[in-house]
């Protein structure tokens, strides 16, 4: 990928994230082309570049954003309610990313283990105002992009390690790591804090690993593929 391709991808990413933050929706290809004085074909090429570097997820059968982490562009099980807008998020980690980008007072709505019990997590400037929950990461982050939807769907809130253990056994799903809400929020604030920047660039492996370590996630479970590649 050339420097021009990466720069264009960053500009398109900025337009999408700003659209989601400002109006709660992704700008159309035509709107992005007009904003950047480019053709729709050039915008689609930039969207494909973003997909290639895991900067977003496109719909399987059309060149249109489906997920732009930390935002989901179609309904999901996690909702972040702000003062003026609300947003879907692919998972609880992403929800704290949305809270960071939105700023101020928001509320994250989710369900314990993705099941019946609804919960509300008040958040102020990206920091949770309750500390009684764990966030379970079922799949190692280095394997997230094997199936990013499966990975995100299982980043869920629980009340205890015992509850996580019972959930994983019952559903025959992986037993990963439970992380306190505040620690997940710390990770999200750094990971997603620059996602609305005009000069956004995807983290490379070494940068991504440093962010996990900075949040205190240092066990082998959190070890990523390092080097110049994008994470």
N, C-alpha and C positions, 0 to 999 in steps of 0.2 A: 504494500500500500504506500503510495507516495505521500509527501507532506501536504500536497494540495488536496488529495482525497481525505486525509485525516482532518484537515482544517474545515473542509466542506461538511464532513460528517459532524464535527463539533458545532458548526453553525446551525445545522438542521436539528441536532439534538437540543440545542438551546431554544429554538423556536417551539419545539414540541413540549418541552418541560414548562416553558413560560405560558404556553397556551393552556396546559393542564392546570397550572397554578392560578392563572388569571381568570379563566372562564370555565374550568373544569372539563375541557374537551381538547382533543388533538386537532390542530389545524389541518385542513385538507391539503392534498398535494398541490392543488391550484393556489391556495392561499400562501403556502410556503414558497412556491415558485414566484409569486408576485412580490413577496416580502424580500426575497433575495435576488430578484431580477434574473432568474434562471428559468430554463424550460422545465416542464414537468418531468421529462425524461432524465434531466440532470438531478432533480430531486429524488426520483426513484433510484437512480444510481447511488446517491448518497445514503438513502435508506437501506439499500442492500449492503453498502459498506458497514453501516452501523450494525446490521444483522450479523455480518461476518465476524465482527470483533466483539459480539455479545453486548453491544450498546443498547440493543432493543430486540424484541421478538416480533417478527412479522407474522401476519396471518398465513397459514399454509398455502393458500391458493390465490393470494393477491398481495400486492406490494403496499401494505397498509399496517401501521403499528398496532400490535395487539397488547404487548406489555412493554412499557418503557420504565424499567425499574428506577425509582420505587413505586411507580404507578401502574395499575392495571387499567386498561382502556375499555374493558367490558366488565360486567358485574363479577365480583369475587366475594368470598366469605368475610373479608376484612374491610371495614369502612372507617375512614378518618373524617370526622366532622369538624370543620373550621367555622369561623365567624360568618363568612360570606359564601363559602363553597364547601362541598364535601368531595371525597375522592375514594375510589376503590384502591386497595393495595393487594399485591399478590400474597403477602404474608405479614407476620407481626414485625419482623426486622424491617421490611419495607415500610410498614406503617409508621415506624419511628423516623424513617427517612423522610416520609411525607410531612410528618409533624415538624421536623427540622427545617425543611424548605418553606413550609407555610408560616412558621414562626408563631409566636403568641400562644393563646390558649386554644387547644383542640381536644377532642375526645376520640379515642380509638375504640371501636366496637368490634368484638370478636366473640368466639365461643370456646369454652374449655374443651380441649381436645378436638375441636371442630364438631362437637356434638350438640346436645340440647341446651346446655347452660350458657346463657348470654352473659357477657361481662362488658364493663365500660372502664377504660383506663384514661383518666384525665391526664393531660400532658401540658406542660408549660415550657415554651422555647425548647422543645425536643426532649425534655426531662419528665419522666413519669412521676405522678404525685401519689402513687401507691407502690408498695414494695413487697406485696404478699404473693407474687406470682413468679413462676419460672417460664422461660421460653424454651421449648424442646426443639433442637435441631436434630432431626432423625438421620439425615444423610450428611456425610462429610462435605464441607464446602468445596473441596477440590473435585468432587464428583457432581457438583450441582448441575453443570451444563450437560451431563449425560441425559438428563430429562429435567429441565429447569422448572417445569410446571409441577412435577411430582415432588421435587425438592421444596419448592415454595409452599405447596399445599400442606406440608407437614411441619412447617415452622409455626408452632401453635402454643397457646398458653395452657399452663397446668398449675395446680396448687401445690404439688409436692413431687419428689422423686418417686415415691411409691405409686402415685397416680400415673406418672409417666410409664413406669414399669408395667402396671396393669393394662394400660391402654395399648402398649406395644404388643404385649402377649395376646390380648384379646383380638386385635386386628391383624396379627401376624405381620407387623410392620417393624422396621428397624428401630432398635433402641440406641439413640445417640447420646447427646449431652443436653442437660438442662442448664440454662443460664439465667441468672437473675435479671429482672426487667431493666434495672438501671444499667447493667453491663451491656445489654443489647442496645439500649439507647445510646450509650457511649460509642459503641461500634457504629451505629447508624449515623450519628452526628458527623463523624469523620468520613465514613464511606460515602455518604450521600450529600455531605455539606456543600460540595462544589458542583452538584449536578445541574444547577440552573445557570452556571457561569457561561458567558459567551464564548470563552476559549476552552470549554470542557474537553478533556481528553480521558479516554479509558485508562484506568489504573493498569500498570504492568504488574507482573507477578511479584516482584520485589516490593513494590509500593503496597500492593494488597496485603502481603504477608506482614509488613510493618504495621499496617492499620490493625490487623487482628492482634498482633503482639501488644500494640499500644493500648488495646482494650482489655489486656490481661488474658487473652485466649492463646495460650502458649503450648498446650498439650498437642500430641501428634494428631489428634482428631482435627485440629485447626491448621495443620500444615498444608500449604498450597503448593502448586507447581510454580517454582520461582524462575527468574530470568526475564528476558525481554518480552516474552509473550504477554498478551492481554488476558486479564482474568475477568 
